Amino acid sequence: MSLSQSYKPNYFSIEDILVTQERVPCKFLINVPKLGKLNPATEDLDIKPGTILELPMWLAEPISSGRQPLISIDLPRSYKETHREILKADAVAVDLHKFGINFYELGLYVKHLDPTGEVLKVLLHTFQSRFRLLMDLTENVGSDPTVQNRLDMLERMLFKSGHAARMRLDTWLRKSDLPMEAAAMVVNHKKRKRIDLEDLFKK
């Protein structure tokens, strides 16, 4: 499966299904009859206004929209200001797996809950900062295998794809009988540079 298929709104994406199973904090805005069993903290038959529960994203998203939303969704803890500041300070040092195994993809769902746009900014900043780490891992996979445990699922997928590509390149280089030659553009550039240096010394 290609990386692009993991992102919403792909109905058949297993990754997207798993992401939408993630629970998000929700506050009920109106009385919901006969669903009190969803709240283990009370024996009421109804869910009262102001009740805060964690619901899976696939359920929370549709009932929070429309003319009369049943709930309002709050940002999950990993995307709140405190955690955003940690990522801004040094995203590479963060154990992103502890922040959330689907940190980037869940972030795509909850980013609209932040009117300041800071969630989207921190998603981009985190990915850009950690991309070099992924590149280094593909080159030195055996140096510290525990580093992989600190990656979220998207990063692990990128790492596996990059490492597989690196292994295929190494295999091709070992088995190929074709001599490696510099490109004509590089050769011509070196010739021009040598001629320029000779002219310089003549002066």
C-alpha positions in Angstrom: 0.0 0.0 0.0 1.4 3.4 -0.9 1.8 6.1 1.6 -0.8 8.3 0.0 -3.5 5.7 0.6 -3.1 5.9 4.4 -4.6 9.4 4.5 -8.2 10.3 4.7 -10.7 10.3 3.1 -9.7 6.8 1.8 -12.6 4.7 2.8 -10.7 1.4 2.4 -7.6 2.5 4.2 -6.8 0.2 7.2 -4.6 2.9 8.6 -7.4 5.5 8.4 -9.8 3.1 10.2 -7.3 2.6 13.0 -6.7 6.3 13.3 -10.4 7.0 13.6 -10.6 4.5 16.5 -8.5 6.9 18.6 -10.5 8.5 21.4 -10.9 12.3 21.7 -12.3 14.3 24.7 -15.9 15.4 24.0 -18.3 17.6 26.0 -22.0 16.9 25.5 -24.0 20.1 24.7 -27.6 18.7 25.1 -29.3 16.0 27.0 -29.1 12.6 25.2 -31.8 10.2 26.5 -31.1 6.5 27.2 -27.4 6.6 26.6 -26.3 7.0 30.2 -24.5 3.7 30.1 -21.8 5.3 28.0 -20.7 7.2 31.1 -19.3 4.7 33.7 -19.1 7.5 36.3 -22.9 7.7 36.7 -26.0 5.5 36.8 -28.2 8.1 35.1 -30.2 6.8 32.2 -29.5 10.0 30.2 -26.3 11.8 29.3 -26.6 15.2 30.8 -25.3 18.5 29.2 -21.8 19.2 30.3 -20.8 15.5 30.6 -17.3 14.9 29.3 -16.5 11.6 27.7 -13.9 10.2 25.4 -15.4 9.0 22.1 -13.7 7.5 19.1 -13.0 9.9 16.3 -15.3 8.1 13.8 -18.3 8.8 16.1 -17.3 12.2 17.5 -16.7 13.9 14.2 -20.2 13.5 12.7 -22.2 14.2 15.9 -20.2 17.4 16.5 -21.3 19.0 13.2 -24.6 19.9 11.7 -27.3 22.4 12.7 -27.6 21.0 16.2 -24.3 19.4 17.3 -24.6 17.0 20.2 -21.0 17.5 21.4 -18.0 19.7 21.1 -14.6 18.1 20.6 -11.6 19.2 22.6 -8.0 18.9 21.4 -6.3 15.6 22.6 -3.6 16.2 25.1 -0.7 15.6 22.6 -1.8 18.6 20.5 -2.4 21.1 23.3 -0.1 24.0 23.9 2.2 22.3 26.4 3.0 19.5 24.1 3.3 21.8 21.1 6.0 23.8 22.9 7.9 20.6 23.6 7.9 19.7 19.9 8.9 23.2 18.9 11.8 23.1 21.3 13.3 19.8 20.0 11.1 17.6 18.0 13.9 15.1 17.2 14.4 14.3 20.9 10.7 13.5 21.5 9.5 9.9 21.8 6.7 10.5 19.3 5.3 7.0 19.8 4.3 8.1 23.3 2.6 11.2 22.0 0.5 9.0 19.8 1.1 6.0 17.6 -0.8 7.9 14.8 0.4 11.4 15.7 0.4 12.9 12.2 -2.7 11.3 10.9 -4.9 12.0 13.9 -3.5 15.5 13.8 -5.0 15.9 10.3 -8.4 15.2 11.9 -8.1 17.5 14.9 -6.3 20.4 13.3 -9.6 22.1 12.5 -10.4 22.2 16.2 -7.5 24.8 16.7 -8.6 28.2 15.2 -5.1 29.6 15.7 -3.7 27.0 13.2 -0.9 26.1 15.6 -1.6 22.4 15.4 -1.0 22.4 11.6 2.2 24.4 12.1 3.5 22.0 14.7 2.7 19.0 12.5 4.7 20.4 9.7 7.6 21.5 12.0 7.7 18.1 13.6 7.8 16.2 10.4 10.4 18.5 8.8 12.6 18.3 11.9 12.5 14.5 12.2 12.8 13.7 8.5 16.7 13.9 8.7 16.5 11.4 11.6 14.6 9.0 9.3 17.2 9.4 6.6 20.0 8.7 9.1 18.1 5.6 10.3 17.8 4.2 6.8 21.6 4.5 6.4 22.6 3.3 9.9 19.8 0.9 10.9 22.0 -1.2 13.1 23.5 1.7 15.1 20.7 2.0 17.6 17.6 -0.2 16.9 15.7 1.3 19.9 15.4 4.6 18.0 12.7 3.0 15.8 10.6 2.5 18.9 10.3 6.3 19.2 8.7 6.7 15.8 5.0 7.0 15.1 3.3 4.7 12.5 3.8 7.1 9.5 7.5 7.5 10.3 7.9 3.7 10.7 6.3 3.3 7.3 8.7 5.8 5.8 11.7 4.2 7.5 10.8 0.8 6.2 10.3 2.1 2.6 13.6 4.0 2.8 15.5 1.1 4.3 14.1 -1.3 1.7 15.2 1.1 -1.1 18.6 1.4 0.4 19.0 -2.4 0.5 17.9 -2.7 -3.1 20.5 -0.1 -4.1 23.3 -1.9 -2.2 22.3 -5.2 -3.8 22.3 -3.6 -7.3 25.7 -2.0 -6.7 27.2 -5.3 -5.5 25.8 -7.4 -8.4 26.2 -4.9 -11.2 29.1 -5.5 -13.6 28.7 -2.1 -15.2 31.6 0.3 -14.3 30.6 3.4 -12.6 31.5 6.5 -14.7 31.1 10.2 -14.0 28.3 11.9 -16.0 29.4 13.8 -19.0 28.2 17.1 -17.4 30.5 16.5 -14.5 33.5 15.6 -16.7 32.9 18.7 -18.9 32.6 20.9 -15.8 36.0 19.6 -14.5 37.6 20.2 -17.8 36.3 23.8 -17.9 37.5 24.4 -14.3 41.0 23.0 -15.2 41.3 25.3 -18.2 40.2 28.3 -16.2 42.9 27.5 -13.6 45.6 27.2 -16.3 44.6 30.5 -17.7 44.7 32.1 -14.3 48.3 30.8 -13.6 49.4 32.0 -17.0 48.4 35.5 -16.1 
